């Protein structure tokens, strides 16, 4: 296992490209090829802590909550609405512009390779691959829920889990500017491969969730 404690430049593209190759292999029923493609990122374990950067005025904004607590920000957003937001935003992060892969797709890959891409439902440090932080998206409230923001579509945006953890309740416009990743034409968050990856999980590996988990998400994404 490889211990990972911080997010390095280029990690998002590294994980997305590797996982896209893995999913392609699984969807083609080539599990051995998929396992080989996973090797460059296999077995990495997140042990870090995600802190918010300094705001534009220089004030420290450290102290972001750890782990899955951040996902509570989606409490007024249904799974179907989350899927709608991800599709609308072209499966890209509103802050850094990087590509995202929806959590259920990552979970489906982890179902097949639970040791190579370890997953923990509560994002427990020491038990989860950093790809779940750096690649999986969450739905963010543009106007924070704590400030009265609603769960209407126009107040929702796609953010990487890591970007959302650093953002917390600060508006995106108040965060330090970053060089946004270039949009990749035709990027679909691996949705076109998702059914094939789920099918592979019926033969290999183990399920992390109840039987209906993937069935429901396939329906939410219109697959």
Buried (B, 14 or more C-beta within 10 A) or exposed (E): EEEBEEBEEEBBBBBBBBBBBBBBBBBEEBBEBBBBBBEEBBBBBBBBBBBBBEBEEEEEBEEBEBBBEBBEBBEBBEBEBBBBBBBEBBBBBBBBBBBBBBBBBBBBBBBBBBEBBBBBEEBEBEBBBBBBBBBBBBBBBBEBBEEEBBBEEEBBBBBBBBBBBBBBBBEEEEBEEEEEBEEBEEBBBBBEBBBBBBBBBEEBBEBBBEEEBBEBBBEBBEE
